[in-house]
Amino acid sequence: MNSVSHLYIDRFDTLGMPTLQLSGDLDLHTRRALEYRLQELRQGDHRRVGLDLRHIRYLDSLGVSTIVAAFEEYRRKRRELLIVEANTGVRKVLSLLDLEHMLATPV
């Protein structure tokens, strides 16, 4: 039985900062959707962009690497990509990989 990955991405604007709220699985099969949405936001004039990861069910290494690559790309362009919300599982993964600096509020 094959399991199908789903990722839903909603955009909210809070205090002038666009935030992408992700729900579902961020993995090999869904990471391109996040890359596309982040690319759209990079083309705008937003200095800060938020990621809300409270509703992520599953995060694999490619999902993490997608977030890290976007974080670095934003930094190179003198912009900020912040994880504004994260569930316990995501926080644990970021902590294990020494990536807490990506959180708006560190662990």
C-alpha positions, 0 to 999 in steps of 0.5 A: 500500500502506497502512502501519498504525501500531501502538503497544504500551504496557506498564506497569511499576512501579519504585521506586514510579514507574509507567513506561509502556514504548512499543513501535512507532510514536507518531504521528497514528494512535496518540497517543490510546492514549498520551494515554489511558494518561497520563490514567489515571495522572494521576488517581492519586496518582503524583508521578512517571511514567516513559516508556520510549521505547527501543522506539519505531520511528517518532516524528512531530511529533504524537507529540512534541507529545503527549509535550510536552503531557503533560509540561506538564500534569504540571508544571502539577499539580506532578508529573513526567513523565520519559523514563527511557529513549530510543533514539538516534533519539528522543534525536536528535529531542529534542535537535534540538527542544531538549527534552533537559530531558525526559530523566531523564538528559540527552543 
